[in-house]
Structures are given as structure tokens and as C-alpha cells.
Amino acid sequence: MESMSPREKLQQMGAEKLSDAELLAIFLRTGSAGHNVMALAHQLLQEFDSLYSLMTAKKAAYSKIKGVGDAKLAQLHAIAELAKRFFASQLARESVMENPKITRHYLQSLLAHQEREIFMALFLDNQHRVLLAQKMFSGTISSVEVHPREIVREALKVNAAALILAHNHPSGMAEPSKADCDITLKIGEACRLMNIRLLDHLVIGHGEYVSFAERGWL
């Protein structure tokens, strides 16, 4: 199998059998001078540590990678945007509670690469389908000011029955702070007064996350 090209392997065995490097090589299509496409794919993954970091990196981060010009950079950013829209389209049709992995991937695609803290909410109907995905507040590198009243007001506006909260930690560490726990408690209390269920709060780091629901904190 080692002699098979990534495209041949995909056709014979299916995309799920390909490594990250092999999938990336299919999109890159060609390598650079002195490096075939697989060597370039491995170099990119080694440099950026993960597919996610690779897909969301800014142009300046590629300056030391020989063979990645504007065309390949455009391909990589287009793939990342396509993945984001794929997860969003699934969320629009499915219950977020029946497919929590899709929900998490969607929120990670929106938040993990942000340089400042962003606090957002998914407003859900009574079947837990997404009515609205809204970035509610933005802050600094280390904090964001959150107003529970604004979240409840938006929930009432779209007639939401439930919601999921999410915010990122630009430091990359997803472990919730005391402030994260305190604001979640306040939002939960405000939602209960309006008969709105708070289903989860996801804290997004770099390649990791913490779910309040999974930890039994809600």
C-alpha cells in the first residue's frame, strides 16, 4: 500500500483510511522544488502541529514554508471555510444533542483560532435544532465581559427553548476559570426565570475543549 498515491488509496479504501498528510496532499495536488507533495504535506503538519492550526493560520505564518504561495494558501483557507459551512449546514437540520460532536466541531471552527476571547450562543428550538448561532460579546486576549440579560433578551427574540454557550481561551488551555463558572451560573439562573434551558457551556482551546455538561456542572 505504501506505493499507492493518496488519490489511489482514497479510491480503493475510502477517505477515512487516509492519514492527515495524505488527505492534505490530495488538496495541495503538487509539491515544491525538491519536495514531492507528500513531503510538503508532512512538512506543513510538522510546522503547524495540527490540521486546524494549518487551515486557520494567517499568510505570514507560511513565509518559512517553501512551496506554499498564494494559490495553495487560498486552497487551504477555502477548505477550512468549506468545513465550517458543512458543520453549520448539519446543525441547521439536526438536534445538537443527538450529534454533540458536530456541534463541538462547528464551535471549534469558529472560535479556536480567535486572538481575543469571543463569547457566543447557539439558540435552539424545542427539538434542539439551531435557530441562531450568534457571537454575543468580544473581549481581550484574557477576558470578555458577558451580560446575561442580553443573552436572555436574544433568546426571547428568536423564541428559543434552550441554548448552548461557548467561548474560547486564546491561551490555548480550555480549563474553565472561576469567572467562567460564575457567569455560567448567572446565565443559567436568568434562563430558568424565562423557562429557557441552558444545555451546555463549551470552553474552546487549541485542540481541546471542556464541556460543563460532560463534567456534570449544569
N, C-alpha and C positions, 0 to 999 in steps of 0.2 A: 504493500500500500504506500510505502514511502516514495515510490517513483511516480505516483499519481499526482497530477496537478490538483490544486484546491477545487477547481471547477469540475474536474472529472470525479473527484471524491464526492462532491455535493450531488452530482447526478446519479451516482451509483449507490450512495449510502444515506443521503439526506443531509440537510443543513445542520441538524442537531449533532452530527458526528464530527463536524469540523471544529478545530481549535479556534481561539480568538484570532490568532495570527493568520490562519487560513481564510477565515471569513473576511478579515481586513484586506488580505491580498486580492480577493476577488473584486472588492470595490476599488482598490488602488489601480489594478489592471497591469501596470508596468512599474518596474523598479527605477533605479537611477544608475548613473555611470559606475560600473564596477560592482553593483549590487543588484541581484535579481529581486523580484517583487516580494518573495518570502523573506529575504534578508532585510528588506526595508520595513516590512510589517513587524518583524521581530524587534528591529531597532526602535521603532516608534513605541511599541508596547513597553520595552525596557526603559525608554526615556520617560514615559508618562505614567508608568506603573499600572494603569488600567485603561480599558476601552473608554470609560466615561470621561476620565481626565483628558484623554486623547481627543475625543469628539468635541469637547467643550472648550478646549484651550484657545487662547487668542493667537493671532498671527505671529506676534513677537516670540512666542514660546517655540515656534517651529524654526526659528532662524538658524539654529545649530544643526538641523537635520538636513543633510544634503539630499536633494531629490524631491523635496516637498515644496512645490511652487504654488502659485495662486490656484491653478486648476485642481490639484489634489486637495488643497485646503478647502476649496469650495465643495468638493465631493464629501469630505469628512463632515463639514458643517451641515450639508444637506441631509446626510444620513442621520445625524443627531436630531435634526428638526423633524424628519420623517418618523423616527421612533417616537418622539414626543407626541406627534399628531396621531400615531397609531394607538398609543395608550389613551389619549383623550377620546378618540372615537369609540374605544371599547368601554370606557367609563360612561359614555353617554347612553349605552344600551344595556349595561349590566348592573346588577346590585353590587355596590362596593364591598358589602360584607361577604358576598359569595366568592369574590375574587380579590382578596386583600393584596395579593402580590402585584396585580395590575395597578391598583391604587397607589401602592408604595413606589413602584417604578415611575409612575406618572409624576408624583410629587418630587421624587429624586431628580427626575429630568428637568424639573422647573427650578429647584432650589439648591441642589448640591454645589453648583458652580458659582453661586452668587457671592460677591465680595462683601456684601453687607447683609445684616440679618433682615429677612423678609418673613412676615407672618401672614399666612393665608388660610382660607377656609373653603371646604367643599360643602355646599349647601345641598341637602338631599331631600327627596320626596319621601312619602310614607313607605315606598318599596325600596328605599335606599339607593335610588338612581340619582345621578348628579343633575341638579337643576342649574347650578352655577359654581364655577371654580373662580374664586376671587382673591387677588392679593389685597390684603386689608391694610397692612402697615409696613413701612420700611424704616430701618434704623441705621445704626453704625456697625462697625466691624464686630462689636462685642455686645450690643444690646438693641432692643427695639421696644418702643412704648406701645402698649396694647390697651385698647379701650373696650371692655366687654359690652358696653351699651351699643357701640357701633356694630359689633358683630350680631347682636340680637336684633337690632334695627334692620340690618340687611337680611337676616333670616326671615323676619316677618314680611319684608317687602316681597320676597320671592315665594312666600308661603311654605317655607322649609319645615319639615317634620323632624329633621335630625341634621347633624353636621359633624365634620371631621376637621380638626385643626392641624396645622403643620407649620413649622418654621425651621430654618437652617441655622447651623452653627458654622460660620466661616472658618473657625479654627480647625474644623475637620472632625472634632470629637463630638459625638452625638449625645453623650451623657447629659441628662437634663440638670439644670441648675435649680436652686431653691426658688428663684424668681419664676422659672418655667412652671414649677409645681404650683406655686401660689396663684399665678394668673390662670392656670387651668382650672383650679378650684373655683376661682371667682367667676370665670366664664360658665362653668358647669352650673353654679348656683343661679346665675342670671338666666340661663337657658331653661332651667327647671321651672322658674316662675312663669315662663311663657309656654310650658308644656313642649319644649323642644329637647330632644335627646342629644347629648354630647357622646358620640360613639368612640372617639379616639383622639389623641394628640400625638402626632409623629414629629420627632426631632430628627432632622436630617444632617448627617455629617458627610465626610468624604468616604464613600463606600460602606457606610454603616448607618444604622438608624436605631432609634429607641421608640417603641410603641407604649404609650401609657396603658392602653387596654391589655396588651400582652403581659404587662407587668402587674396587672390587677389593680391599677391605681385609679380606675374610674368606676 
